[in-house]
Amino acid sequence: MLKDWIKFLGTAGGRVVVFRQLRHSGGMWLHLNDVNILIDPGPGSLIRIFENSLDPKI
């Protein structure tokens, strides 16, 4: 198992792409030194988090 990793939950950027969800808009999930960090969460972030079996606890 990898100690540190990055998971791209989505890479959408423009308003039309985000609105139509042509690409997912979930941001990036970092796992560094046993700490989870969600960067730039988009409208689809919670859906992508649960689809990828990630644990969003604080």
FINU-640996 format. One record per residue (C-alpha): x, y, z; residue in three letters. Coordinates in Angstrom, 2 decimals. Layout:
<rs>
r c1 = X, c2 = Y, c3 = Z, r = ALA
...
</rs>
This chain:
<rs>
r c1 = 0.00, c2 = 0.00, c3 = 0.00, r = MET
r c1 = 1.25, c2 = 3.46, c3 = -0.87, r = LEU
r c1 = 1.97, c2 = 5.72, c3 = 2.07, r = LYS
r c1 = 1.33, c2 = 9.06, c3 = 0.35, r = ASP
r c1 = -0.93, c2 = 9.45, c3 = -2.69, r = TRP
r c1 = -3.06, c2 = 11.86, c3 = -4.74, r = ILE
r c1 = -6.47, c2 = 10.95, c3 = -6.20, r = LYS
r c1 = -8.02, c2 = 13.22, c3 = -8.85, r = PHE
r c1 = -11.77, c2 = 13.27, c3 = -8.19, r = LEU
r c1 = -12.39, c2 = 15.53, c3 = -11.17, r = GLY
r c1 = -10.65, c2 = 17.94, c3 = -13.51, r = THR
r c1 = -13.49, c2 = 20.11, c3 = -14.84, r = ALA
r c1 = -12.76, c2 = 23.82, c3 = -15.01, r = GLY
r c1 = -15.01, c2 = 26.06, c3 = -17.11, r = GLY
r c1 = -18.58, c2 = 26.88, c3 = -16.09, r = ARG
r c1 = -20.17, c2 = 25.01, c3 = -19.02, r = VAL
r c1 = -18.08, c2 = 21.90, c3 = -18.34, r = VAL
r c1 = -18.96, c2 = 22.02, c3 = -14.62, r = VAL
r c1 = -22.67, c2 = 22.77, c3 = -15.19, r = PHE
r c1 = -23.12, c2 = 19.93, c3 = -17.67, r = ARG
r c1 = -20.69, c2 = 17.66, c3 = -15.78, r = GLN
r c1 = -18.92, c2 = 16.83, c3 = -19.06, r = LEU
r c1 = -15.94, c2 = 16.07, c3 = -16.82, r = ARG
r c1 = -16.24, c2 = 15.44, c3 = -13.09, r = HIS
r c1 = -15.68, c2 = 18.44, c3 = -10.83, r = SER
r c1 = -14.55, c2 = 16.88, c3 = -7.58, r = GLY
r c1 = -11.11, c2 = 18.38, c3 = -6.98, r = GLY
r c1 = -8.11, c2 = 16.45, c3 = -5.60, r = MET
r c1 = -7.81, c2 = 14.21, c3 = -2.54, r = TRP
r c1 = -4.35, c2 = 14.10, c3 = -0.97, r = LEU
r c1 = -3.28, c2 = 11.54, c3 = 1.61, r = HIS
r c1 = 0.00, c2 = 12.74, c3 = 3.13, r = LEU
r c1 = 1.51, c2 = 11.50, c3 = 6.40, r = ASN
r c1 = -1.84, c2 = 9.90, c3 = 7.37, r = ASP
r c1 = -3.67, c2 = 13.23, c3 = 6.86, r = VAL
r c1 = -6.44, c2 = 13.61, c3 = 4.26, r = ASN
r c1 = -6.69, c2 = 16.94, c3 = 2.42, r = ILE
r c1 = -9.40, c2 = 17.85, c3 = -0.12, r = LEU
r c1 = -8.22, c2 = 20.57, c3 = -2.51, r = ILE
r c1 = -10.56, c2 = 22.65, c3 = -4.68, r = ASP
r c1 = -13.75, c2 = 20.62, c3 = -4.12, r = PRO
r c1 = -16.34, c2 = 21.09, c3 = -6.84, r = GLY
r c1 = -20.08, c2 = 20.41, c3 = -7.02, r = PRO
r c1 = -19.49, c2 = 16.69, c3 = -7.54, r = GLY
r c1 = -16.93, c2 = 16.19, c3 = -4.77, r = SER
r c1 = -19.14, c2 = 14.30, c3 = -2.27, r = LEU
r c1 = -20.40, c2 = 11.94, c3 = -4.97, r = ILE
r c1 = -16.84, c2 = 11.21, c3 = -6.14, r = ARG
r c1 = -15.60, c2 = 10.77, c3 = -2.54, r = ILE
r c1 = -18.16, c2 = 8.05, c3 = -1.83, r = PHE
r c1 = -17.74, c2 = 6.42, c3 = -5.27, r = GLU
r c1 = -14.04, c2 = 6.02, c3 = -4.48, r = ASN
r c1 = -14.64, c2 = 4.73, c3 = -0.92, r = SER
r c1 = -12.80, c2 = 7.65, c3 = 0.67, r = LEU
r c1 = -13.56, c2 = 8.68, c3 = 4.26, r = ASP
r c1 = -14.48, c2 = 12.40, c3 = 4.51, r = PRO
r c1 = -14.39, c2 = 12.61, c3 = 8.32, r = LYS
r c1 = -12.90, c2 = 15.72, c3 = 9.88, r = ILE
</rs>
